[in-house]
Amino acid sequence: MEYPQVRIPSSDLPNPLGDASVGIAQVILSELFGPPEQRAWAVRFWDGTTEMPEQPPQFTLHLRRPGALRRMLLPPSEVALGEAYLRDDFDLEGSAEAAASLADGVVDRLRSPARLARLARLVLQLPKNDLPISPNGDGLPAFSLGGRLHSRRRDAQAVRFHYDVGNDFYALWLDTRLVYSCAYFRREDDDLDTAQKAKLEHICRKLRLKPGERLLDIGCGWGGLVQYAAARYGVQALGITLSESQAALARSRITAAGLSERCQIEVCDYRDLTNVAPFDKVVSVGMFEHVGKTQLPTYFATAYRLTRPGGLFLNHGIAAPASAALAPRQNWLMQLLWRQGAFIQRYVFPDGELLPPREAIRQGELAGFETRDVESLREHYAMTLRHWVRQLEARHEAAVQLVGEATYRVWRLYMSASANGFATGKLALIQALFSKPDAAGNTELPLTRADLYR
């Protein structure tokens, strides 16, 4: 279908097609993002009107109904914007990662109370109740937790909400090993399977695994790392997870690979591993984000207790760069309204908490560990997420059959925004290698890192 293209050089020109709501929406967008020709993206309105930039657009924002902008911007919050997308008030055609910058633009432009008031008057002129009526309510897959924050029961609920979306859903867009964490790209054109295998190898080398050693994987997911370490390095591996569905599939895959004598999977909270001998090596990949600041001392103390003297602990997790705290902050009103991170808390990672890398190092050393190596894989995670988003988008119909359109949109939005966050430095991915020196101060580490890259 051919849509009429409309260019509006100033924010107060009326829409030539005569729809008053389209004209108001155009003024709002120009107030927020500048004139259409200066943007990097296009807009298509519900009546077919389009606004195009001078350069080929990175994506198209498709506003599906007159009240869309009202629900996107009133109140001006991360949750309102995200929920409008989940309800199909608008769609994103093209790069959803590029579209993630729209939220930053909204926050930046609404720091002025005068602009906020002016836009509120405009937004209130748009229709309020033009959403289609659904027999199932809004159908949004939000989850509300009860109980004490980071109690064992609540942590289990939070983890299961995120990971029990379904093994089949994750299999649509993960690699063949079902590794749900940052990959390691030796070359920019590596495919996802190659990069995830390289990540598993990189971790095993950092841990200097040897045949016969005992390895503990805290938050083992679908068992990809314990299988790889057992098969390639000959270790005895125990993986723990809070997700029953993950554990069931991990056990099945271990049996199929003939590794049952070397690998074990348990559904267990890390705090409950009390009646086991210390392990030679301990690893935690992508679980750190669930721990929470108040539980960090317990987390690192537990890892320290579970690591034998002379052994190693590798902690791999998403962090919030300390530099993010130095960025200009919005005014108190916008900060109160926007509630950054609230969308992910409600729809993706309940109770998740991102902390600066220094906090992990500090707590690890307070527990008794010695920091031996810290590596940033920030760019690698941006690349990983792009692979995941492309594969999810390519399997849109299959995903909707499994989890529904709203959940598909949650994951497309969350992973695209995360890719943008890693690419622009708002998020970090840190691998920290800790040692537990023996009584004489010895560790089993070589003098250099050369062995990692042979």
N, C-alpha and C positions, 0 to 999 in steps of 0.2 A: 504494500500500500504506500502511495506517495503522500507525504505530509507537507502542508505549506510551511515554508521556512520564514520566520519573522525575526528581524533584527531590531532591537530597541536600543538606540544609542544613549538614552537617558532614562532614569528610573521613573519618570512621571508620565511617559507616553501611554495612552490607552491602547488596549489590545484591538487591532483592526477587525477581528472577527466578531466583536460585539459581546463576548461573554464577560460580564463584569468580574466574576471570580478569577478568570484567567488574567485579567488586567491587574487585579490586586496581587495575585501570586507573582506576577512578573515584577511588580514594584518591590515586593518583599525580597525576592531573589537578588534583585539589583542592589538593594540596600545591604544585603548580607555579603554578597560575593562580587559586586561590581557589575558593569555592563556585560552582556552576553559575549560580545566579541573578544573581551579580555580574559575570559575564563578558559580553562583547559578542558571543559566538558560541555556537553549539550544538554538541553532540557526538552522533553516532549510532554505536552500537557494532555489532559484527558480528552480534549476536543480535537486533537491532532496538531495543534499549533506547536511549532518547534522553534527553539532558539539555538543557534549554532555559533561556536567560536570561530575566530579567523583561521586557526590551525585545526587539523584533524583532531576530533575529540578523543580523550583517553577513555571516556565512558559516557553513557547517556543516562541522565536521571529522568525516569518516566513517572510523572505524577499521575496517578490513576483516577483521582476524583477531586472535586473542588475543595473538600475539607481536609485533604492530605496535609498541606502545610500547617494547618491549624493544629492537627494532632502531632505533627513532627516537632513543633516549636512551642507548644503551650501545654505544660510549662516547659521552658527551655532546659531540657535535661537529657543526659545520655540515654536513660531508659525510654523516654518518650520518643526519641529519634529511632532507637532500635526497635521498639514495639510497633511503630508505624511501618517499618519494613517487614516485620514478621506478619502483620495483618494485611500486607499487600496494598497499603496506601500508596506505596511507591515501589518501583523496581529499579535495579541497577543492571544496565546492559553494557557489557564490556568489562573493564578491569575493576573489580570490587576493591582491590587493594588501593588503587588510585582514588576511588570514591571515599575511602576511609579518611582522607584528609578533609572531607567536608565537615566532619565534627569539629576538627581543630579550627576551621574557619568560622563556624558558628560561635564557638567559645571566644575567639579573638575579637569578633565584631560586637559581641554583646557585653564586653567589659564596660562600655559606656552606659550608665543608667538612663541617659537621655535617649540613646538609640534603642535601648531595651523597651522603654515606654512607647516610643514612636512605633516600633515594630509590633508591640502588643496591640495597639489600636488598629493596625492594619490586619493582623492575624484574626482578631475578633470579628472582623467583617466577613470572614469565610464561613461556610456552612459548618455546623457542629455535628449533626447526626446524619451523615450520608453514607455510613458504612453499611454494607449488606448485612442482613440479619442472619446469624448462624444458629442452627438448632443446638450446637454444642458449646455455646458461649464464644469467648474469643479464641479458644483452642490453643492458647499459648502454653508452651511446655515449661513454665516456671516451677520452681520447687521452693518450699518454705521449710526450714529446719527448726526443730525444737530441741530443747535441752541446753546444757552448758556448752559454750564455745570450746571446741577442741577436746571435748570429752570423747572417750572411745566410741560411744554409741553415735554421737553426732558426727564424728569424723567418718565413721563407716557409712552413714547415710549420705554424707556429702560426696564421698568417693564413688559410691554406687550410683548416685544420680548422674555423675559424669561418665562413668565407664560402662554402666549397664544400659546405655542407649541401644546396645546390641552388637554382638560380635560380627554379624553379617554386615551391619552398617559400616563399622570400622574397616572391614575387609574390602569395601568398595574403593577406598582411597588410600589406604596404607600400603606399604610394600608387602612382599610375599611372606616375610617373617612376622608381620604385624608389630613392627617397632614404632611405638607412638612417642617419639622424642626426637630431638634435633639430630639430623644426619650429619655426616662428615664428608665434604666434597673435596676430593683430591684434585678434580678438574671441574670446571664450571659446567661441562656438558655431561657429567656423570648422570646416569639415570638414578631413580630413587632406590632401587634394590642395591645397586653398586654402592651408593653413598651410605646406606644404612649398614651394609656389611662392613664398610670401612670404619664406621663409627664403632661397631662392636669390636673390631680388631684394635682400634685405637685405645679403647677402654681396657681391653685385656692386656695390651702392651704396657699401658701406664701402670696397671696393677702388677706387672711382671709375674703373671700367673705361671705356675709350674705344675707338671703332672702330679696328681695325688693331693694337691692342696685343697682346702675346704673354702668355698666361696659362698657368701651370703649376699643376695640381691634384695634390698628393701624396696618394695614397690615394683615387683617384677613384671607387671603387665601380663602379656600373653606368653611370657617365658622365652622370648627371643635371645636375650643375653645369656641366660643360664644354659640354654641348649647349645649356643655357639661356643661358650667357654668349655663346656663338657666335651663337645665333639672335637674341637680344635686343640684345646690345651690340656685335656685329660683331668680336669678338676672334678671334685664332688661338690655339687651346687645345690643350695637351698634357695628357693624364691618364695617371697611372701607377698600377698596382696589382700586387700579388703573386699575384692569383687569376686563373688562366687562364679559368675559367668566367665570371667577371665581365667580363673583357676581351672574350671572344667575344660575349657578349650586348651589351655596350656598343658594340662596332663595328657589330653588326647594327642596333642602334637608330639609331646615327648615320647609317648608310647610308640607312635607311628615311626619316629626316628630311631627307635631302638635304644633310647637313652635312659630308660626307667631306673637302671641300677646306678646311674650317676646323677640324676636330677630328681629333685623333690619339690613340689609346690604345696604351700599351705595357705589357708585363709587365716590371717593372723595380723593383729596390730603389732607394730614394731616394739611397743612398750611391753608387750606380753611375752617376748622371747626371753625367758628367765632360766629355764632348765636346759640350757645348751652350752656346750664348751665353746670357748672363743674360736673364731674363724681366722684363717690365715689372711684372707682378704675380704673386705666388705665394700659394697657398692650401692649407691642409691641414684637412680636416673629418673628425673622428672617427678620425683615424689616430694622434694624439698618445698615446692610451692604450696603443698597442702598442710605443712607442719604448723605454721603460724608463729609469730614472734614470741609469744608467751611460752611455747613449747620447745623453742630452740635449745635451751639448756638440757632438757630431757632428751631431745633427739640426739644431740652430739654426745651426751653422757652415755646413752644406750649404745651408740655406734662404737664409742671408746671401749665400753665393757665387752662388746661382742668381737672386738679385734684383739688378737693375741699380741703380746709384746714383740716388737720387730715387724709387725704386720702393717698393712696399708688400708686406708679408707678413701674411696673416691666419691665425692659429692657433686652431682651434675644437676643444675637447676636454673630456672628462670629467675632473674633478679631485676630490681629497679635501679638503674644507675643513679649514683649519688648526685650526678650533675642535673638530673631531672628536678631535684629540689631547688636548684638555683635558677630555674627558668622563671620568667615573669609570671606572677600569679594573677588570676582574674580578681575582680573586686569581690568583696565578701558576699554580696548578694548572688552573683553569678556562681561563685564557688559553692554556696549553699544549695542553689537550685540544680546545678549540673550534676553533682554527685558522681564524679569520675570513678569508674570501675563498678558502678552499681549494676549495669547491664550484665556483665560477666558474672558477678556475684549471684544474680537472680537466675540466669539461664544457662550458665556454663560451669563455673567453678565455685559452688557455694563454699564460703569460708576460706577461699584461696587468699594468699597474702604474699605479695612480692616485696622483698627486702633488699637493701643495698648489699653488694658483694662483701663489703667490709664486715657486715654483721655475721655472715657465715664464717668468715675467717676468725673473727673475734671469738665467737661461741665455740668453734672447733678447738681453738687454742686454750680457752678457759676449761674445756673438758679434759685437756691433757695432750691433745694432738700437737704435732709439729707440722706447719704448712710447708710443703715441699714443691708444689707446682700449681700455678693458677693460669688457666687458658680461657680466653674469650672465644666463643663460637657464634657470636652475634650474627654475622653475615650468613653463616651456615644455616641458622634457623630461619632467616628470611627466605633462603632458597628452598629449604624443606617445606615450609608452609605454602610456597607457590606451587610446588609439586602436588601437595595435598589438595589445594583448592582446585587446581586444574582437573585432577582426577575426580573430585567430588562433583564439579560442574559437568564433566563429561558423563557422569552417571546419575544425573539429576532425576530422571524418571525412576530408576531403580531405588534411589534413596527415598523418594516420596512414597513408593510402595512400602518401604520398610518402616519409615518413621514419620511420614507426613510432611507436608510442605513447610509448616512453621518450623519444625526441628531442622529440616534441611537448611532453611534460611538462617537459623541460629548459628549453625556451624559454618556456613559460607561467610557470614558476617564476622563471626569471631576470628576465624583463621585468616581472613583477608585483612582485618584490622590489625591482627597480631603481626602479619608479614610487614605491614606498614610500620608498626612500632619497632620491629627489629631493624628494618632497613634504615630508619631515620634516627636510631639511637635512643629511642624512648624506652626500649626494653633491652635487656642483656641476657646472655646465656653463658654461665660460668661453670667450668670444670675445675674443681679444687682437689688436689691430691694431698692427703694428710698421712703422716706416718705416726706410729705409736712406738717410740724408741724403747728398747729393752732397758734393763737396769743399768747397763754400761753405756747407754746412749746410742746403741747401734740400730741401724735400719738396713733393710735388704735392698738398697737402691744403688745403682751404679753412679759413677762420678759425673756422667753427662747424660743428656737425653738422646744420644746418638742411636741407641737401640730402638727408640720409638719409630725411626724412619728408615730402618734397613729394609 
